[in-house]
């Protein structure tokens, strides 16, 4: 269960990292980071919901 929470935090980190590391002005890198972070975050939340529904 903690792995899913960690995955969610990693997804959030991917989303905010372009501005933390200063490459927010690079459109391609920023979009890549945001899209990857959103996918990771959505999958983590979806799996958390699935796991809670089974319990």
HUJO-V844820 format. One record per backbone hydrogen bond with DSSP energy under -1.0 kcal/mol. CO is the residue of the C=O (numbers start at 1). NH is the residue of the N-H. E is the energy in kcal/mol with one decimal. If there is no record, write none. Layout:
CO,NH,E + CO,NH,E
This chain:
1,5,-1.4 + 2,6,-2.4 + 3,7,-2.3 + 4,8,-2.1 + 5,9,-2.1 + 6,10,-2.3 + 7,11,-2.3 + 8,12,-2.1 + 9,13,-2.4 + 10,14,-2.5 + 11,15,-1.7 + 12,16,-2.1 + 13,17,-2.0 + 16,19,-1.0 + 16,20,-1.5 + 17,21,-2.8 + 18,23,-1.8 + 23,26,-1.2 + 26,30,-2.5 + 27,31,-2.7 + 28,32,-2.3 + 29,33,-2.3 + 30,34,-2.6 + 31,35,-2.8 + 32,36,-2.4 + 33,37,-2.4 + 34,38,-2.5 + 35,39,-2.3 + 36,40,-2.5 + 37,41,-2.7 + 38,42,-2.8 + 39,43,-2.4 + 40,44,-2.3 + 41,45,-2.4 + 42,46,-2.7 + 43,47,-2.6 + 44,48,-2.2 + 45,49,-2.4 + 46,50,-2.4 + 47,51,-2.5 + 48,52,-2.2 + 49,53,-2.1 + 50,54,-1.4
